[in-house]
C-alpha cells in the first residue's frame, strides 16, 4: 500500500513541478518584457527597492487578474469549465492516439471538420424535436472528425506515410475548406435574403443546443458532463475491451503485436477514426454548447493545445481531465489578464510549450529539483517515419 | 525499393505479370480527364498567349510571346498521356514513376492552356515567383536533410523559421543593417537547433515531441512579442528588404537570366546551399560520418565516430539553414513580421525533403513543385478561373499527402532516423 502511494506521488510530482516551473518562467517573461519594470531597475542601485516593488506589482497584477478571471466569480468558474470541455475531448483524442502509437497532430483540423458538420446539421436540418436533432448534430460532428482522421490513418496503414505530416496537411485542407464554406455555401445571408457580409455560418436552431443549466450570462452547459462521460467510455474502451488491448499493444510494440496476431494496420485505422471522432465532438461541443454559430476564429487553438494536455495527463483519461481543467482555467483567466494587465494571451502558449518540455523530459525536472526517482518507462509516442 | 529495381528484374517481373499496372491506369485516367475537363470546354480557334519576358525593367534579351492554339494543344497533351499509358504496357523498361510524373505534367500544362485561353499569362513572371516561393521551402527541406541524415527528425523547422523571421526583422529595424539581421536569424535558427539537440540527444525526449515543443514555443513567443511590442512600436517592425543583385552578363540570357541571376541574397544562398549540402554530405569526411551516424550509429561508434557530437553539429547546421529560410519571410520579401506568417511552409519543406528522398537535389526539385503550385494559385486568381481560390490553396497540401504516401515511388529514410542513441 505504502509503495503504491509513493509511486502515485512520483507520478504526480513531475507534472505538478512542470506546471509550477512553467508559471515561474512565465512570471519571468512577464517581468522582463515589462518596460516600466526594466526602467525602474535601470534607475540605479539607490532605487532598487522601488524596482523590486514594481516587479512584484507587475507579476501580482498579471497573476491576480489571471486568478480572478479564472476562478474569482461564479461566472469566471463557469467560463473556465466551458473552456475545459473541448480541451477534455480534444485531449482524449490525442491521448488515445498516443496509446496506439500514433501522434495525431491534426486534432485542430478534425475539430474544424466536426464543427462544420454539426453546425450545418444544426441550422439546415429543420423541424425536428431536440431529442433527435441534438444527437444528430453531435453525431455529424463526430463523424466528420472521424473521416478527417481516418484518411491519414488509412494512408499510414496502407503506405506507411507518417501520420504527423499527413494530419498537418489535413489541418490546412480543413482550414481552407472552412474558409470556402463560410464564404460560400454556408455563409450567413444578410437582411432580406441579400448576400451576407461576414464569413460566419447561420445560427444553429435551439433544438440542437446543448442545454445551458443556469440563467444567462452563465453559459455552463451539459457538454461538460458529456465530456466526462466520454472520458469514462474511453477509459473503458482502452482498458476493459479486447479492442483497447489491441490498440495499446500496438502502441507499446507493433512488431510484438503483429507476432501475436494483431492487425497493426487495422489498429492504426481504428485508432485514428476514434481519435478523430473525439476531436470532432470537441468542435461540435463548442458550436452547439457555447457559440451557436461558426466563425473562422472559433477555436483558440484547442487542437494544438490538446497535445500538451495529453502529455501532461500521461495519456490517461483521468490525467487528461485534470490537465484540461488546469488549461481551461489558465486560458479563461488569461483572457482577463490580457484586458486588465495588458499581457498578451499568447503567454499561455509559451507556458504550454514549457510544460510539455518539462513533462516530456522528466530528467530536466529531476535535475532542476534534484529529485531522486527512477526513470519510469512511459508509453512510446512515435517512432520515425512510419517504419513501425 | 521499387526505385532501385534493375532493368533485368523489371523485365522478368513484367514477364511474370507481376508488374503493377497502376501507372498505366493513372496515365489513361489523366488522358481522359484532360479531354473531359479541358478539351470539351475549349472552342476551336482560340489562342493561349504566354509571355516570356519579365515585366518592367529588365536586362535580358527580349523574346516574342509564345502563342499556342488552345484546343489542338490540349488534345496533343491528352494524346501524350495516352501514349505514355500505352508505352508503359508495351515497353517493360519504362518506369512507373516516370509515366505518372510525365502524365501529371501533361495535365498541369493542359490545365494552364485551358485557363489562359483567350487571355495571356506572363509565364516568365510565374517561373520567377516559382523560384522565390520555393526558396523558404527548399531551405526548410535542406535543414531537414542535414538533421535527418544524422538521424534526428526535425519537425521544428516551422518554429525555427518563424522565430528567425521575427528576430531578423527586429534586428534589421533596430540596426538598419540587413546583413546583421540575416546573421541574427541564422544564430536564432542554430540556437533552436541546439535546443532540439539537447532535448532529443541528451534528454532523449521523443524527437517529434521535442520538435513540437519548439514549434509551439515559437508560435507563443513570437505572437507574444508581436502583441506586446511590434504592434505598439511600429518602427521595430519595418526593416526593408535585401536588395536585388543582377549577375552581370548572365542576367542577359533569355528566360534563365531573369529567373536565376536577378535575385536578392537569400535565393542565391539557397541555390548555393543545395550544391553545398550535396557536397558536404557525399564528398566530405564529415558528411560520411553524418550518414554513418544516421544509418548505423552503433557501427559508427565502434569505428570511433563521436555519435553525439556529429548529431549536435548536424542539428546546429540544420537550424542555421532553417534560420536563413526564416529570414526570407521578412527581410527577404516583405520587410515586416506578421503573426504565424510562415503558414506551414516549414512542414511543406519537411514534405519536400521526404518527397526528395532525403537528398539535397531531390529536395530542391520537390520544393520547385510546391513553389510552382503556390505561384500558379495566385496567377489563376488573376485569370479568374472558375475554381474557388481556396481549392487551389489546398492543392499543395493534397499534393504533399499524395507525395509522401509513396504514390510517386517509395522513399527510404535513413535507417536510424528518429532513434535516440545510447552507449
Interface residues (C-beta under 8 A of the other chain):
Chain A: X29 X33 X103 X105 X152 X155 X158 X159 X160 X161 X162 X164 X165 X166 X168 X169 X170 X172 X173 X176 X177 X179 X180 X183 X184 X304 X307 X308 X311 X342 X343 X344 X346 X347 X348 X349 X350 X351 X352 X353 X354 X356 X357 X360 X361 X363 X364 X380 X381 X382 X383 X384 X385 X387
Chain B: X153 X155 X199 X203 X204 X205 X206 X207 X208 X209 X210 X212 X213 X214 X216 X217 X219 X220 X221 X223 X224 X225 X227 X228 X229 X344 X347 X350 X351 X354 X388 X390 X391 X393 X394 X397 X398 X400 X401 X404 X405 X406 X407 X413 X417 X418 X419
